[in-house]
């Protein structure tokens, strides 16, 4: 009896995951307006009641998609959080990892989807904050802290530095990919990250 229930539960979980991957592709596809629950259902090849069964409502679909994006970034966050020998190496290495996202549309599209949905729904906004934005900032803090705050006495400064690094990188990627800045005013992303590393390494160092 228990084994049968376990198999049924795994089957539900597998089907939900399968649907979620289809829904995520729909979420980041080129579109002119937010995707309705009905449109999500059509793209997934199922009925609206089926989506409601697995996700309750459209909000549930959106939050599940954001969680899927976050899950896909777990390995990246682990690498991001690795301390480095110097502040310049920490920032430069982060730039190299950020270039991985800059070279694909998916990074920009995932953030754009979450940002647009967050504007209209505070629960979605909190899910985006808790599963993507804050984990990213905390990973950057872990990366920068040994160089910026070896004594552990300047936690606010480390947090400020993480925000100051995360924000321009995200905006640069969105500018080039989502807003078509690569066509209107192309940016050499490698040079941008190099200059950013120089700015951080020399502008945030504590005086000897």
N, C-alpha and C positions, 0 to 999 in steps of 0.2 A: 504494500500500500504506500509506504513512505517512498520507495524507489520510483513508483509510478508518478507520485506527486512531484518528486525531484526532477524527473524527466520532463514533465509538463511545464514546470517552472523554467527549466533550461530552454525549452522550446519557445516559451513566451519571450524570454530574454533575448534569444537569438533573433527572433522575428522583429522585436523592437529595435535591436541594434541594426539589423538590415534596413529597416525603414528609415532609421535615423541617418544613416549614411546617404541615402537617396535624398532625404529632406535637406541635408546640409549642402549637397550639390545644388539643389534648387535655390537655397538661401543666398549663395554667392554667385549665381548665374547672373548675366547681364539682365537687368530689369528696370522698368521705369517707375515702379511703385511697389510698396510692400506687398508681399505675397499673402493672400488670404488663406484661411484654413482649407477652403474648397480647392484653391489652386494647388496648395501643398498636396492635398489628397489626389488630385488629378495627376500631378507629376510623379507621385509615388505609386500610382496605379491601384489605389485602394479607395474605399468610401470614407466620407467624413466620420461616420460612427466608428470606423476602425481606428482612425487617428485619435478620436476621443477616448477610445478604449485604452490605448497605450499612453496617451499624453494628457488626457482630460480636456484640453482646449488649445487654442492657438498659442496662448501664453506658455503653456507647457511645452509645446513644440519648440518655440523660440528658445526657452531656457535650456531644453535638452540639447539643442544644436550648439549653443554657446558652451555647454559642458563638454560636448564632443570636441569642439575646437580646443578647449583647454586641455583635455586629455591628450590630444595629439601633440601638444607642446611640452609635455612633461619631461621628456629626455632633453629637450632644448633648455629648459629651465634648470635642470641639474647641471648641465655644462655651464650655463650662464652664472650660476652661483659659485663656481670654483674660484677661490682667491688666487691672485697672481703675485709675482715678485715685486711689482711696482705699480703705482697708479697708472702710469702710461701704458704698461702692458695690460692692465685690467681693462682700461677703456678701449685700447686698440683691439684687444681680443673680442670685446663685446661688439665692436664695429664689424669685425670679421663675421661674427655670428649673425648680426643684424643684416649683413649683406645677403645671407642665405634667404632671408625673408624678402628682401628688396628685389631679389632676382625672380620672384614669382608673384603672380597676381593674387594667390590665395591668401597670403598674409594680409594684404590691404583689404581685400574683399571681406574677410572674416571680421576684421576690426570695424569696417564700414557697416556691415550688417548689425553688429552688436551695438555700435554707436547710434545708428538710426532707430533701432528698436528701443534702446534705452531712453531716448528723448521722449518717447510716448508712453513708457511704462516703468514706474519706479521699481517694481519687483524685478523686471528684466535688468534694469540699471544696476541693482544690487547684485544680481547674479553675475553680470559682466565684471563688476568691481571685485567681487569675492573670488571668482574663478580664473580671471585673466589678468586684470590690471594689478591688483595687490600682489598676487604671486610673482608677477614680473618685476615689480618694484622691490619686493623682498629679496628676490634672487640677485638683483643688481646691488642692493645694499650689502648682501653677503660677499659679493665680489669686490666691492670697493672698501669695505670696512677695515680690513687689515692694513691697507695703505693710508687711508684717511684718518682712521681712529684706532691705532694699535692699542691704546690704553683703555678703550671702551668708555671714553668720557664725553664723546661728541656724537651721540646717537642722532640728534636732530640734524647735524651737519651732513651725516652720511645719508639720511633720508632725503634731505634737500638735494644732495648731489645725484642720488638715484633718480629723482624726479627730473632734474635738469638734464640728465642723460637720456632718459626714456622718452621724454616729450619731443625733443627735436628729431630723434630718429623716427618715431612714429609719424610725425608730421611730414618729414621728408619722404617717407615711403608712400604715404597717402597722397601727397602732392604729385609725385611722379606717376604712381600707378592709378589711383582712383580718379584724381582730378585731371588726368591726362597732361600733367606738367612735363612729362617726357617729350611730348609733342610741342607744347607751347614754349617751354623754357627748360630744355634738358639739363639735368644735374649730374655731374660726375660723382656718383655715390661713393666710389673709393676715395676720391680726394676729399669729399665732405667728411667721411669718417676719420680720415687722417688728420684733417684740421681740427675736428672735434676732440680727438685724442690729445693733440698738442695743447688745445685750449684747457682741457681738464688737467693734464699733467702739470702744466706750468701755472695755471690760474688758481688751482685749488690746493696746491702744495702749501703746507704750513711753513712759515719762515724758520730758518735754522736758528 
